[in-house]
Amino acid sequence: MQLDHVSMRKERTRTLIQLGGLMDKAGLLENFDIALGRDLQKDAELKTPVSALMGALLELKQIMTQDALPFSLLAEKGARALGDGDEKADG
């Protein structure tokens, strides 16, 4: 069964919300001084922190494309962090 446009948007939105939750759980929002509830596009004070977070994500993408970190190692570390309740993943 093929999803219609509305269903696909809902699925995409759910995934993006879950990804934001992962960033919060990992402590990235705190590291980049981004508070929940603020508008990342309209709040001028967030321009630099948001740009820095984007830069960090681009660095991760580059690392992943160069196979510098084994995917299985990252998966194992992430699984441990997700199994630790509300604790932040701090390595």
Phi and psi in radians as a Rosetta constraint file:
Dihedral C 1 N 2 CA 2 C 2 CIRCULARHARMONIC -1.541 0.35
Dihedral N 2 CA 2 C 2 N 3 CIRCULARHARMONIC 2.391 0.35
Dihedral C 2 N 3 CA 3 C 3 CIRCULARHARMONIC -1.338 0.35
Dihedral N 3 CA 3 C 3 N 4 CIRCULARHARMONIC 2.459 0.35
Dihedral C 3 N 4 CA 4 C 4 CIRCULARHARMONIC -1.404 0.35
Dihedral N 4 CA 4 C 4 N 5 CIRCULARHARMONIC 3.029 0.35
Dihedral C 4 N 5 CA 5 C 5 CIRCULARHARMONIC -1.007 0.35
Dihedral N 5 CA 5 C 5 N 6 CIRCULARHARMONIC -0.756 0.35
Dihedral C 5 N 6 CA 6 C 6 CIRCULARHARMONIC -1.136 0.35
Dihedral N 6 CA 6 C 6 N 7 CIRCULARHARMONIC -0.770 0.35
Dihedral C 6 N 7 CA 7 C 7 CIRCULARHARMONIC -1.115 0.35
Dihedral N 7 CA 7 C 7 N 8 CIRCULARHARMONIC -0.715 0.35
Dihedral C 7 N 8 CA 8 C 8 CIRCULARHARMONIC -1.115 0.35
Dihedral N 8 CA 8 C 8 N 9 CIRCULARHARMONIC -0.683 0.35
Dihedral C 8 N 9 CA 9 C 9 CIRCULARHARMONIC -1.139 0.35
Dihedral N 9 CA 9 C 9 N 10 CIRCULARHARMONIC -0.700 0.35
Dihedral C 9 N 10 CA 10 C 10 CIRCULARHARMONIC -1.117 0.35
Dihedral N 10 CA 10 C 10 N 11 CIRCULARHARMONIC -0.751 0.35
Dihedral C 10 N 11 CA 11 C 11 CIRCULARHARMONIC -1.104 0.35
Dihedral N 11 CA 11 C 11 N 12 CIRCULARHARMONIC -0.768 0.35
Dihedral C 11 N 12 CA 12 C 12 CIRCULARHARMONIC -1.087 0.35
Dihedral N 12 CA 12 C 12 N 13 CIRCULARHARMONIC -0.784 0.35
Dihedral C 12 N 13 CA 13 C 13 CIRCULARHARMONIC -1.083 0.35
Dihedral N 13 CA 13 C 13 N 14 CIRCULARHARMONIC -0.740 0.35
Dihedral C 13 N 14 CA 14 C 14 CIRCULARHARMONIC -1.056 0.35
Dihedral N 14 CA 14 C 14 N 15 CIRCULARHARMONIC -0.778 0.35
Dihedral C 14 N 15 CA 15 C 15 CIRCULARHARMONIC -1.099 0.35
Dihedral N 15 CA 15 C 15 N 16 CIRCULARHARMONIC -0.756 0.35
Dihedral C 15 N 16 CA 16 C 16 CIRCULARHARMONIC -1.127 0.35
Dihedral N 16 CA 16 C 16 N 17 CIRCULARHARMONIC -0.675 0.35
Dihedral C 16 N 17 CA 17 C 17 CIRCULARHARMONIC -1.112 0.35
Dihedral N 17 CA 17 C 17 N 18 CIRCULARHARMONIC -0.756 0.35
Dihedral C 17 N 18 CA 18 C 18 CIRCULARHARMONIC -1.124 0.35
Dihedral N 18 CA 18 C 18 N 19 CIRCULARHARMONIC -0.674 0.35
Dihedral C 18 N 19 CA 19 C 19 CIRCULARHARMONIC -1.105 0.35
Dihedral N 19 CA 19 C 19 N 20 CIRCULARHARMONIC -0.686 0.35
Dihedral C 19 N 20 CA 20 C 20 CIRCULARHARMONIC -1.081 0.35
Dihedral N 20 CA 20 C 20 N 21 CIRCULARHARMONIC -0.666 0.35
Dihedral C 20 N 21 CA 21 C 21 CIRCULARHARMONIC -1.108 0.35
Dihedral N 21 CA 21 C 21 N 22 CIRCULARHARMONIC -0.659 0.35
Dihedral C 21 N 22 CA 22 C 22 CIRCULARHARMONIC -1.148 0.35
Dihedral N 22 CA 22 C 22 N 23 CIRCULARHARMONIC -0.711 0.35
Dihedral C 22 N 23 CA 23 C 23 CIRCULARHARMONIC -1.084 0.35
Dihedral N 23 CA 23 C 23 N 24 CIRCULARHARMONIC -0.705 0.35
Dihedral C 23 N 24 CA 24 C 24 CIRCULARHARMONIC -1.152 0.35
Dihedral N 24 CA 24 C 24 N 25 CIRCULARHARMONIC -0.819 0.35
Dihedral C 24 N 25 CA 25 C 25 CIRCULARHARMONIC -1.071 0.35
Dihedral N 25 CA 25 C 25 N 26 CIRCULARHARMONIC -0.627 0.35
Dihedral C 25 N 26 CA 26 C 26 CIRCULARHARMONIC -1.290 0.35
Dihedral N 26 CA 26 C 26 N 27 CIRCULARHARMONIC -0.178 0.35
Dihedral C 26 N 27 CA 27 C 27 CIRCULARHARMONIC 1.519 0.35
Dihedral N 27 CA 27 C 27 N 28 CIRCULARHARMONIC 0.118 0.35
Dihedral C 27 N 28 CA 28 C 28 CIRCULARHARMONIC -1.146 0.35
Dihedral N 28 CA 28 C 28 N 29 CIRCULARHARMONIC -0.616 0.35
Dihedral C 28 N 29 CA 29 C 29 CIRCULARHARMONIC -1.114 0.35
Dihedral N 29 CA 29 C 29 N 30 CIRCULARHARMONIC -0.716 0.35
Dihedral C 29 N 30 CA 30 C 30 CIRCULARHARMONIC -1.141 0.35
Dihedral N 30 CA 30 C 30 N 31 CIRCULARHARMONIC -0.786 0.35
Dihedral C 30 N 31 CA 31 C 31 CIRCULARHARMONIC -1.024 0.35
Dihedral N 31 CA 31 C 31 N 32 CIRCULARHARMONIC -0.587 0.35
Dihedral C 31 N 32 CA 32 C 32 CIRCULARHARMONIC -1.799 0.35
Dihedral N 32 CA 32 C 32 N 33 CIRCULARHARMONIC 0.211 0.35
Dihedral C 32 N 33 CA 33 C 33 CIRCULARHARMONIC 0.953 0.35
Dihedral N 33 CA 33 C 33 N 34 CIRCULARHARMONIC 0.842 0.35
Dihedral C 33 N 34 CA 34 C 34 CIRCULARHARMONIC -2.004 0.35
Dihedral N 34 CA 34 C 34 N 35 CIRCULARHARMONIC 1.985 0.35
Dihedral C 34 N 35 CA 35 C 35 CIRCULARHARMONIC -1.544 0.35
Dihedral N 35 CA 35 C 35 N 36 CIRCULARHARMONIC 2.455 0.35
Dihedral C 35 N 36 CA 36 C 36 CIRCULARHARMONIC -1.075 0.35
Dihedral N 36 CA 36 C 36 N 37 CIRCULARHARMONIC 2.514 0.35
Dihedral C 36 N 37 CA 37 C 37 CIRCULARHARMONIC 1.680 0.35
Dihedral N 37 CA 37 C 37 N 38 CIRCULARHARMONIC -0.174 0.35
Dihedral C 37 N 38 CA 38 C 38 CIRCULARHARMONIC -1.581 0.35
Dihedral N 38 CA 38 C 38 N 39 CIRCULARHARMONIC 2.637 0.35
Dihedral C 38 N 39 CA 39 C 39 CIRCULARHARMONIC -1.510 0.35
Dihedral N 39 CA 39 C 39 N 40 CIRCULARHARMONIC 1.914 0.35
Dihedral C 39 N 40 CA 40 C 40 CIRCULARHARMONIC -1.140 0.35
Dihedral N 40 CA 40 C 40 N 41 CIRCULARHARMONIC -0.410 0.35
Dihedral C 40 N 41 CA 41 C 41 CIRCULARHARMONIC -1.601 0.35
Dihedral N 41 CA 41 C 41 N 42 CIRCULARHARMONIC -0.584 0.35
Dihedral C 41 N 42 CA 42 C 42 CIRCULARHARMONIC -1.694 0.35
Dihedral N 42 CA 42 C 42 N 43 CIRCULARHARMONIC -0.395 0.35
Dihedral C 42 N 43 CA 43 C 43 CIRCULARHARMONIC -1.448 0.35
Dihedral N 43 CA 43 C 43 N 44 CIRCULARHARMONIC 1.860 0.35
Dihedral C 43 N 44 CA 44 C 44 CIRCULARHARMONIC -1.058 0.35
Dihedral N 44 CA 44 C 44 N 45 CIRCULARHARMONIC -0.539 0.35
Dihedral C 44 N 45 CA 45 C 45 CIRCULARHARMONIC -1.157 0.35
Dihedral N 45 CA 45 C 45 N 46 CIRCULARHARMONIC -0.325 0.35
Dihedral C 45 N 46 CA 46 C 46 CIRCULARHARMONIC -1.631 0.35
Dihedral N 46 CA 46 C 46 N 47 CIRCULARHARMONIC -0.014 0.35
Dihedral C 46 N 47 CA 47 C 47 CIRCULARHARMONIC -1.005 0.35
Dihedral N 47 CA 47 C 47 N 48 CIRCULARHARMONIC -0.835 0.35
Dihedral C 47 N 48 CA 48 C 48 CIRCULARHARMONIC -1.223 0.35
Dihedral N 48 CA 48 C 48 N 49 CIRCULARHARMONIC -0.838 0.35
Dihedral C 48 N 49 CA 49 C 49 CIRCULARHARMONIC -1.048 0.35
Dihedral N 49 CA 49 C 49 N 50 CIRCULARHARMONIC -0.687 0.35
Dihedral C 49 N 50 CA 50 C 50 CIRCULARHARMONIC -1.168 0.35
Dihedral N 50 CA 50 C 50 N 51 CIRCULARHARMONIC -0.714 0.35
Dihedral C 50 N 51 CA 51 C 51 CIRCULARHARMONIC -1.103 0.35
Dihedral N 51 CA 51 C 51 N 52 CIRCULARHARMONIC -0.693 0.35
Dihedral C 51 N 52 CA 52 C 52 CIRCULARHARMONIC -1.144 0.35
Dihedral N 52 CA 52 C 52 N 53 CIRCULARHARMONIC -0.740 0.35
Dihedral C 52 N 53 CA 53 C 53 CIRCULARHARMONIC -1.091 0.35
Dihedral N 53 CA 53 C 53 N 54 CIRCULARHARMONIC -0.745 0.35
Dihedral C 53 N 54 CA 54 C 54 CIRCULARHARMONIC -1.072 0.35
Dihedral N 54 CA 54 C 54 N 55 CIRCULARHARMONIC -0.734 0.35
Dihedral C 54 N 55 CA 55 C 55 CIRCULARHARMONIC -1.053 0.35
Dihedral N 55 CA 55 C 55 N 56 CIRCULARHARMONIC -0.726 0.35
Dihedral C 55 N 56 CA 56 C 56 CIRCULARHARMONIC -1.116 0.35
Dihedral N 56 CA 56 C 56 N 57 CIRCULARHARMONIC -0.715 0.35
Dihedral C 56 N 57 CA 57 C 57 CIRCULARHARMONIC -1.159 0.35
Dihedral N 57 CA 57 C 57 N 58 CIRCULARHARMONIC -0.643 0.35
Dihedral C 57 N 58 CA 58 C 58 CIRCULARHARMONIC -1.169 0.35
Dihedral N 58 CA 58 C 58 N 59 CIRCULARHARMONIC -0.629 0.35
Dihedral C 58 N 59 CA 59 C 59 CIRCULARHARMONIC -1.111 0.35
Dihedral N 59 CA 59 C 59 N 60 CIRCULARHARMONIC -0.746 0.35
Dihedral C 59 N 60 CA 60 C 60 CIRCULARHARMONIC -1.070 0.35
Dihedral N 60 CA 60 C 60 N 61 CIRCULARHARMONIC -0.739 0.35
Dihedral C 60 N 61 CA 61 C 61 CIRCULARHARMONIC -1.044 0.35
Dihedral N 61 CA 61 C 61 N 62 CIRCULARHARMONIC -0.758 0.35
Dihedral C 61 N 62 CA 62 C 62 CIRCULARHARMONIC -1.118 0.35
Dihedral N 62 CA 62 C 62 N 63 CIRCULARHARMONIC -0.756 0.35
Dihedral C 62 N 63 CA 63 C 63 CIRCULARHARMONIC -1.036 0.35
Dihedral N 63 CA 63 C 63 N 64 CIRCULARHARMONIC -0.770 0.35
Dihedral C 63 N 64 CA 64 C 64 CIRCULARHARMONIC -1.165 0.35
Dihedral N 64 CA 64 C 64 N 65 CIRCULARHARMONIC -0.630 0.35
Dihedral C 64 N 65 CA 65 C 65 CIRCULARHARMONIC -1.302 0.35
Dihedral N 65 CA 65 C 65 N 66 CIRCULARHARMONIC -0.353 0.35
Dihedral C 65 N 66 CA 66 C 66 CIRCULARHARMONIC -1.631 0.35
Dihedral N 66 CA 66 C 66 N 67 CIRCULARHARMONIC 0.051 0.35
Dihedral C 66 N 67 CA 67 C 67 CIRCULARHARMONIC 0.958 0.35
Dihedral N 67 CA 67 C 67 N 68 CIRCULARHARMONIC 0.571 0.35
Dihedral C 67 N 68 CA 68 C 68 CIRCULARHARMONIC -1.230 0.35
Dihedral N 68 CA 68 C 68 N 69 CIRCULARHARMONIC -0.515 0.35
Dihedral C 68 N 69 CA 69 C 69 CIRCULARHARMONIC -2.104 0.35
Dihedral N 69 CA 69 C 69 N 70 CIRCULARHARMONIC 2.242 0.35
Dihedral C 69 N 70 CA 70 C 70 CIRCULARHARMONIC -1.138 0.35
Dihedral N 70 CA 70 C 70 N 71 CIRCULARHARMONIC 2.304 0.35
Dihedral C 70 N 71 CA 71 C 71 CIRCULARHARMONIC -0.965 0.35
Dihedral N 71 CA 71 C 71 N 72 CIRCULARHARMONIC -0.704 0.35
Dihedral C 71 N 72 CA 72 C 72 CIRCULARHARMONIC -1.110 0.35
Dihedral N 72 CA 72 C 72 N 73 CIRCULARHARMONIC -0.631 0.35
Dihedral C 72 N 73 CA 73 C 73 CIRCULARHARMONIC -1.122 0.35
Dihedral N 73 CA 73 C 73 N 74 CIRCULARHARMONIC -0.775 0.35
Dihedral C 73 N 74 CA 74 C 74 CIRCULARHARMONIC -1.123 0.35
Dihedral N 74 CA 74 C 74 N 75 CIRCULARHARMONIC -0.715 0.35
Dihedral C 74 N 75 CA 75 C 75 CIRCULARHARMONIC -1.099 0.35
Dihedral N 75 CA 75 C 75 N 76 CIRCULARHARMONIC -0.720 0.35
Dihedral C 75 N 76 CA 76 C 76 CIRCULARHARMONIC -1.128 0.35
Dihedral N 76 CA 76 C 76 N 77 CIRCULARHARMONIC -0.802 0.35
Dihedral C 76 N 77 CA 77 C 77 CIRCULARHARMONIC -1.103 0.35
Dihedral N 77 CA 77 C 77 N 78 CIRCULARHARMONIC -0.733 0.35
Dihedral C 77 N 78 CA 78 C 78 CIRCULARHARMONIC -1.127 0.35
Dihedral N 78 CA 78 C 78 N 79 CIRCULARHARMONIC -0.712 0.35
Dihedral C 78 N 79 CA 79 C 79 CIRCULARHARMONIC -1.079 0.35
Dihedral N 79 CA 79 C 79 N 80 CIRCULARHARMONIC -0.719 0.35
Dihedral C 79 N 80 CA 80 C 80 CIRCULARHARMONIC -1.088 0.35
Dihedral N 80 CA 80 C 80 N 81 CIRCULARHARMONIC -0.767 0.35
Dihedral C 80 N 81 CA 81 C 81 CIRCULARHARMONIC -1.139 0.35
Dihedral N 81 CA 81 C 81 N 82 CIRCULARHARMONIC -0.699 0.35
Dihedral C 81 N 82 CA 82 C 82 CIRCULARHARMONIC -1.228 0.35
Dihedral N 82 CA 82 C 82 N 83 CIRCULARHARMONIC -0.410 0.35
Dihedral C 82 N 83 CA 83 C 83 CIRCULARHARMONIC -1.529 0.35
Dihedral N 83 CA 83 C 83 N 84 CIRCULARHARMONIC -0.024 0.35
Dihedral C 83 N 84 CA 84 C 84 CIRCULARHARMONIC -1.702 0.35
Dihedral N 84 CA 84 C 84 N 85 CIRCULARHARMONIC 0.469 0.35
Dihedral C 84 N 85 CA 85 C 85 CIRCULARHARMONIC 1.165 0.35
Dihedral N 85 CA 85 C 85 N 86 CIRCULARHARMONIC -2.210 0.35
Dihedral C 85 N 86 CA 86 C 86 CIRCULARHARMONIC -1.671 0.35
Dihedral N 86 CA 86 C 86 N 87 CIRCULARHARMONIC 0.107 0.35
Dihedral C 86 N 87 CA 87 C 87 CIRCULARHARMONIC -1.243 0.35
Dihedral N 87 CA 87 C 87 N 88 CIRCULARHARMONIC 2.576 0.35
Dihedral C 87 N 88 CA 88 C 88 CIRCULARHARMONIC -1.392 0.35
Dihedral N 88 CA 88 C 88 N 89 CIRCULARHARMONIC 2.604 0.35
Dihedral C 88 N 89 CA 89 C 89 CIRCULARHARMONIC -1.441 0.35
Dihedral N 89 CA 89 C 89 N 90 CIRCULARHARMONIC 1.855 0.35
Dihedral C 89 N 90 CA 90 C 90 CIRCULARHARMONIC -2.126 0.35
Dihedral N 90 CA 90 C 90 N 91 CIRCULARHARMONIC 0.268 0.35
